[in-house]
């Protein structure tokens, strides 16, 4: 029985990382600030300079509004990477995710996290 529980926990940790993910605010990063928050929504300002990194963290469903465009490299839990070209004025709807990131340019976005989804 304990082996089954261990396998179940391993599966949960590997494939359901958004449930067990970390809150990026725990890192005390200068480029990430809370603008507003209540029980349903959290609004964040993400304004890294080129080279700034955010360790692995999770988001519930969220909206991104790009104030200043540029490139950001995202690394997923499986180690794969993708580079996003953010365009000024762009609005993006994003599903729950877990990733780390590195700014390849100076960028600024507003993130609106939807907590009760």
N, CA, C and O of each residue as an XYZ file, in Angstrom:
468
protein
N       0.827     -1.193      0.000
C       0.000      0.000      0.000
C       0.867      1.250      0.000
O       0.557      2.198     -0.722
N       1.948      1.288      0.787
C       2.783      2.481      0.848
C       3.456      2.755     -0.490
O       3.708      3.912     -0.826
N       3.751      1.712     -1.259
C       4.342      1.916     -2.582
C       3.332      2.592     -3.503
O       3.714      3.446     -4.303
N       2.065      2.235     -3.413
C       1.031      2.871     -4.222
C       0.895      4.346     -3.878
O       0.735      5.185     -4.764
N       0.959      4.656     -2.599
C       0.871      6.054     -2.175
C       2.078      6.831     -2.690
O       1.942      7.964     -3.152
N       3.260      6.219     -2.610
C       4.466      6.886     -3.097
C       4.374      7.145     -4.595
O       4.757      8.219     -5.058
N       3.871      6.177     -5.360
C       3.710      6.362     -6.804
C       2.689      7.455     -7.110
O       2.893      8.265     -8.014
N       1.607      7.474     -6.365
C       0.590      8.503     -6.557
C       1.162      9.890     -6.264
O       0.918     10.829     -7.021
N       1.917     10.027     -5.181
C       2.525     11.319     -4.840
C       3.533     11.752     -5.904
O       3.587     12.930     -6.258
N       4.331     10.811     -6.416
C       5.289     11.127     -7.468
C       4.557     11.619     -8.710
O       4.956     12.620     -9.304
N       3.494     10.930     -9.108
C       2.700     11.348    -10.260
C       2.152     12.751    -10.041
O       2.228     13.593    -10.936
N       1.607     13.005     -8.870
C       1.034     14.320     -8.581
C       2.089     15.411     -8.667
O       1.834     16.481     -9.219
N       3.266     15.146     -8.127
C       4.321     16.157     -8.154
C       4.844     16.408     -9.563
O       5.187     17.540     -9.903
N       4.909     15.365    -10.384
C       5.435     15.525    -11.729
C       4.432     16.123    -12.703
O       4.798     16.935    -13.553
N       3.171     15.726    -12.584
C       2.201     16.096    -13.601
C       1.172     17.119    -13.154
O       0.406     17.609    -13.983
N       1.129     17.447    -11.913
C       0.167     18.438    -11.418
C       0.910     19.556    -10.705
O       0.519     19.978     -9.617
N       1.974     20.028    -11.319
C       2.833     20.985    -10.639
C       2.140     22.307    -10.346
O       2.564     23.017     -9.434
N       1.083     22.668    -11.085
C       0.420     23.923    -10.773
C      -0.268     23.854     -9.422
O      -0.450     24.879     -8.766
N      -0.652     22.652     -8.998
C      -1.274     22.502     -7.691
C      -0.246     22.699     -6.582
O      -0.548     23.291     -5.545
N       0.981     22.197     -6.807
C       2.002     22.232     -5.780
C       3.046     23.322     -6.030
O       4.071     23.354     -5.350
N       2.803     24.210     -6.991
C       3.772     25.211     -7.387
C       4.026     26.266     -6.331
O       3.303     26.382     -5.341
N       5.050     27.009     -6.568
C       5.485     28.052     -5.659
C       4.922     29.402     -6.082
O       4.737     29.659     -7.272
N       4.655     30.248     -5.123
C       4.229     31.611     -5.372
C       5.481     32.444     -5.622
O       6.377     32.476     -4.779
N       5.555     33.111     -6.757
C       6.742     33.903     -7.102
C       7.014     35.016     -6.097
O       8.154     35.467     -5.979
N       6.004     35.464     -5.378
C       6.187     36.553     -4.422
C       7.079     36.145     -3.243
O       7.621     37.005     -2.548
N       7.228     34.856     -3.020
C       8.060     34.392     -1.902
C       9.541     34.724     -2.101
O      10.312     34.692     -1.142
N       9.940     35.037     -3.319
C      11.356     35.277     -3.602
C      11.790     36.723     -3.344
O      12.987     37.008     -3.349
N      10.852     37.630     -3.121
C      11.199     39.022     -2.842
C      11.920     39.720     -3.980
O      12.854     40.488     -3.749
N      11.498     39.460     -5.194
C      12.151     40.030     -6.371
C      11.749     41.483     -6.601
O      10.576     41.832     -6.469
N      12.713     42.326     -6.942
C      12.437     43.740     -7.199
C      11.560     43.943     -8.431
O      10.817     44.922     -8.510
N      11.642     43.031     -9.384
C      10.918     43.211    -10.643
C       9.479     42.666    -10.608
O       8.802     42.658    -11.637
N       9.014     42.218     -9.456
C       7.664     41.684     -9.333
C       6.993     42.266     -8.092
O       7.458     42.053     -6.972
N       5.902     43.000     -8.293
C       5.206     43.634     -7.169
C       3.701     43.409     -7.261
O       3.142     43.294     -8.352
N       3.061     43.350     -6.108
C       1.603     43.234     -6.044
C       1.018     44.642     -6.096
O       1.370     45.502     -5.289
N       0.119     44.866     -7.058
C      -0.555     46.154     -7.177
C      -1.894     46.163     -6.455
O      -2.307     47.191     -5.918
N      -2.575     45.015     -6.442
C      -3.880     44.875     -5.774
C      -4.152     43.399     -5.576
O      -3.659     42.554     -6.324
N      -4.953     43.095     -4.546
C      -5.289     41.692     -4.278
C      -6.540     41.616     -3.422
O      -6.733     42.408     -2.499
N      -7.395     40.639     -3.749
C      -8.518     40.285     -2.892
C      -8.681     38.776     -2.959
O      -7.780     38.081     -3.427
N      -9.802     38.262     -2.505
C     -10.014     36.814     -2.452
C     -10.106     36.171     -3.841
O      -9.893     34.966     -3.976
N     -10.421     36.960     -4.868
C     -10.645     36.414     -6.203
C      -9.554     36.711     -7.214
O      -9.356     35.942     -8.154
N      -8.845     37.818     -7.035
C      -7.925     38.302     -8.055
C      -6.662     38.855     -7.402
O      -6.703     39.417     -6.308
N      -5.533     38.680     -8.102
C      -4.297     39.350     -7.694
C      -3.722     40.018     -8.937
O      -3.612     39.389     -9.989
N      -3.356     41.289     -8.815
C      -2.783     42.052     -9.915
C      -1.308     42.284     -9.607
O      -0.961     42.836     -8.562
N      -0.444     41.859    -10.525
C       1.000     41.966    -10.354
C       1.606     42.831    -11.452
O       1.124     42.842    -12.585
N       2.654     43.546    -11.109
C       3.469     44.247    -12.098
C       4.763     43.455    -12.230
O       5.480     43.245    -11.252
N       5.047     43.023    -13.441
C       6.266     42.276    -13.754
C       7.095     43.190    -14.653
O       6.732     43.410    -15.808
N       8.202     43.724    -14.139
C       9.011     44.691    -14.882
C      10.506     44.383    -14.733
O      11.246     45.157    -14.125
N      10.941     43.255    -15.289
C      12.353     42.901    -15.186
C      13.206     43.681    -16.179
O      12.733     44.109    -17.231
N      14.451     43.851    -15.825
C      15.472     44.360    -16.739
C      16.109     43.151    -17.413
O      16.032     42.033    -16.904
N      16.729     43.382    -18.548
C      17.391     42.300    -19.273
C      18.296     41.519    -18.328
O      19.123     42.100    -17.625
N      18.133     40.191    -18.315
C      18.946     39.316    -17.466
C      18.309     38.954    -16.145
O      18.747     38.002    -15.499
N      17.272     39.692    -15.714
C      16.583     39.339    -14.469
C      15.894     37.990    -14.628
O      15.341     37.680    -15.683
N      15.936     37.196    -13.564
C      15.340     35.856    -13.581
C      14.330     35.723    -12.455
O      14.454     36.362    -11.410
N      13.328     34.884    -12.685
C      12.358     34.511    -11.660
C      12.449     32.998    -11.508
O      12.257     32.278    -12.488
N      12.738     32.491    -10.300
C      12.798     31.043    -10.092
C      11.445     30.373    -10.381
O      10.440     31.050    -10.595
N      11.440     29.074    -10.383
C      10.233     28.308    -10.675
C       9.085     28.734     -9.764
O       9.227     28.824     -8.544
N       7.948     28.990    -10.400
C       6.746     29.434     -9.691
C       5.524     29.050    -10.522
O       5.648     28.626    -11.671
N       4.349     29.205     -9.927
C       3.102     28.837    -10.598
C       2.147     30.012    -10.651
O       2.197     30.926     -9.828
N       1.273     29.959    -11.650
C       0.170     30.917    -11.778
C      -1.123     30.138    -11.951
O      -1.129     29.102    -12.616
N      -2.218     30.613    -11.368
C      -3.529     30.072    -11.763
C      -3.840     30.675    -13.143
O      -2.968     31.323    -13.722
N      -5.036     30.487    -13.684
C      -5.402     31.152    -14.934
C      -5.130     32.638    -14.766
O      -5.376     33.200    -13.699
N      -4.618     33.282    -15.829
C      -4.264     34.686    -15.693
C      -4.325     35.420    -17.023
O      -4.343     34.814    -18.095
N      -4.357     36.741    -16.919
C      -4.360     37.633    -18.073
C      -3.058     38.420    -18.015
O      -2.636     38.855    -16.943
N      -2.426     38.601    -19.165
C      -1.211     39.404    -19.264
C      -1.508     40.594    -20.160
O      -2.008     40.424    -21.272
N      -1.204     41.801    -19.683
C      -1.259     42.991    -20.526
C       0.165     43.521    -20.633
O       0.818     43.778    -19.622
N       0.643     43.683    -21.864
C       2.022     44.091    -22.103
C       2.108     45.613    -22.190
O       1.590     46.225    -23.124
N       2.764     46.205    -21.209
C       2.973     47.655    -21.163
C       4.172     48.026    -22.036
O       4.114     48.990    -22.799
N       5.269     47.249    -21.921
C       6.472     47.454    -22.730
C       6.930     46.098    -23.239
O       7.287     45.218    -22.455
N       6.917     45.936    -24.541
C       7.237     44.653    -25.143
C       8.705     44.302    -25.115
O       9.566     45.142    -24.854
N       8.970     43.037    -25.391
C      10.321     42.496    -25.446
C      10.258     40.984    -25.377
O       9.175     40.400    -25.424
N      11.405     40.352    -25.266
C      11.488     38.890    -25.246
C      11.707     38.367    -23.836
O      12.451     38.948    -23.046
N      11.035     37.242    -23.536
C      11.189     36.545    -22.262
C      11.352     35.059    -22.563
O      10.607     34.493    -23.363
N      12.329     34.438    -21.917
C      12.560     32.997    -22.058
C      11.916     32.287    -20.883
O      12.198     32.608    -19.729
N      11.048     31.317    -21.172
C      10.368     30.533    -20.147
C      10.929     29.120    -20.141
O      11.160     28.532    -21.197
N      11.149     28.575    -18.941
C      11.582     27.195    -18.791
C      10.495     26.452    -18.032
O      10.091     26.856    -16.941
N      10.027     25.358    -18.626
C       8.956     24.547    -18.051
C       9.533     23.472    -17.135
O      10.730     23.193    -17.191
N       8.693     22.864    -16.288
C       9.185     21.852    -15.346
C       9.929     20.686    -15.999
O      10.791     20.076    -15.366
N       9.606     20.368    -17.259
C      10.289     19.265    -17.936
C      11.636     19.677    -18.524
O      12.325     18.860    -19.135
N      12.017     20.962    -18.338
C      13.297     21.452    -18.836
C      13.231     22.092    -20.208
O      14.199     22.712    -20.649
N      12.104     21.951    -20.890
C      11.976     22.583    -22.205
C      11.868     24.098    -22.041
O      11.423     24.593    -21.006
N      12.277     24.814    -23.068
C      12.236     26.273    -23.025
C      11.478     26.811    -24.221
O      11.364     26.157    -25.258
N      10.962     28.021    -24.054
C      10.351     28.722    -25.172
C      10.586     30.212    -24.975
O      10.605     30.709    -23.850
N      10.761     30.903    -26.072
C      10.946     32.347    -26.026
C       9.674     33.000    -26.532
O       9.192     32.698    -27.624
N       9.132     33.907    -25.713
C       7.929     34.647    -26.092
C       8.323     36.058    -26.469
O       9.067     36.730    -25.754
N       7.813     36.492    -27.602
C       7.997     37.863    -28.069
C       6.750     38.632    -27.658
O       5.703     38.503    -28.294
N       6.853     39.424    -26.609
C       5.720     40.194    -26.109
C       5.665     41.530    -26.844
O       6.671     42.231    -26.953
N       4.482     41.876    -27.346
C       4.308     43.116    -28.091
C       3.565     44.148    -27.248
O       2.551     43.825    -26.629
N       4.050     45.365    -27.219
C       3.412     46.446    -26.470
C       1.934     46.545    -26.852
O       1.589     46.553    -28.034
N       1.068     46.620    -25.839
C      -0.372     46.734    -26.052
C      -1.092     45.406    -26.193
O      -2.322     45.378    -26.253
N      -0.372     44.330    -26.247
C      -0.941     42.989    -26.407
C      -1.584     42.527    -25.106
O      -1.062     42.792    -24.023
N      -2.717     41.837    -25.211
C      -3.368     41.191    -24.067
C      -3.433     39.703    -24.358
O      -3.834     39.293    -25.446
N      -3.035     38.893    -23.380
C      -2.971     37.440    -23.549
C      -3.755     36.755    -22.443
O      -3.679     37.160    -21.284
N      -4.503     35.727    -22.790
C      -5.206     34.887    -21.821
C      -4.379     33.623    -21.642
O      -4.077     32.931    -22.615
N      -4.015     33.322    -20.409
C      -3.132     32.190    -20.134
C      -3.774     31.190    -19.178
O      -4.422     31.581    -18.207
N      -3.591     29.883    -19.457
C      -4.075     28.851    -18.534
C      -3.117     28.733    -17.354
O      -2.040     29.328    -17.376
N      -3.489     27.981    -16.332
C      -2.574     27.758    -15.209
C      -1.237     27.208    -15.729
O      -1.209     26.432    -16.684
N      -0.162     27.608    -15.109
C       1.157     27.170    -15.570
C       2.167     27.197    -14.435
O       1.983     27.877    -13.426
N       3.227     26.447    -14.628
C       4.395     26.483    -13.756
C       5.596     26.681    -14.657
O       5.752     25.968    -15.648
N       6.450     27.644    -14.326
C       7.633     27.931    -15.127
C       8.621     28.779    -14.331
O       8.303     29.292    -13.258
N       9.814     28.911    -14.877
C      10.755     29.941    -14.441
C      10.935     30.837    -15.654
O      10.578     30.452    -16.767
N      11.489     32.036    -15.450
C      11.651     32.910    -16.608
C      12.908     33.755    -16.494
O      13.458     33.961    -15.411
N      13.339     34.233    -17.647
C      14.479     35.140    -17.742
C      14.144     36.198    -18.780
O      13.771     35.867    -19.906
N      14.272     37.466    -18.414
C      14.027     38.558    -19.349
C      15.211     38.664    -20.310
O      16.356     38.799    -19.880
N      14.930     38.604    -21.602
C      15.972     38.776    -22.613
C      16.060     40.241    -23.040
O      17.014     40.650    -23.700
N      15.052     41.021    -22.654
C      14.981     42.469    -22.876
C      14.357     43.087    -21.633
O      13.812     42.373    -20.791
N      14.433     44.404    -21.514
C      13.658     45.101    -20.486
C      12.195     45.018    -20.919
O      11.865     45.417    -22.036
N      11.320     44.515    -20.066
C       9.895     44.412    -20.386
C       9.077     44.893    -19.196
O       9.589     45.028    -18.085
N       7.808     45.145    -19.447
C       6.876     45.459    -18.359
C       5.512     44.910    -18.725
O       4.989     45.175    -19.807
N       4.942     44.140    -17.807
C       3.601     43.608    -18.013
C       2.787     43.750    -16.716
O       3.330     43.913    -15.623
N       1.497     43.682    -16.889
C       0.566     43.580    -15.764
C      -0.055     42.200    -15.855
O      -0.612     41.829    -16.888
N       0.041     41.436    -14.768
C      -0.556     40.098    -14.700
C      -1.773     40.162    -13.794
O      -1.712     40.720    -12.698
N      -2.873     39.593    -14.251
C      -4.089     39.512    -13.437
C      -4.376     38.031    -13.221
O      -4.853     37.342    -14.123
N      -4.080     37.554    -12.023
C      -4.290     36.146    -11.691
C      -5.692     35.939    -11.167
O      -6.151     36.681    -10.298
N      -6.384     34.924    -11.694
C      -7.747     34.593    -11.301
C      -7.688     33.448    -10.303
O      -7.475     32.300    -10.693
N      -7.869     33.738     -9.044
C      -7.635     32.761     -7.967
C      -8.663     31.646     -7.892
O      -8.296     30.497     -7.645
N      -9.920     31.943     -8.096
C     -10.993     30.952     -7.853
C     -11.494     30.357     -9.161
O     -12.665     30.510     -9.509
N     -10.621     29.687     -9.875
C     -11.014     29.100    -11.143
C     -10.967     27.617    -11.059
O     -11.266     26.933    -12.037
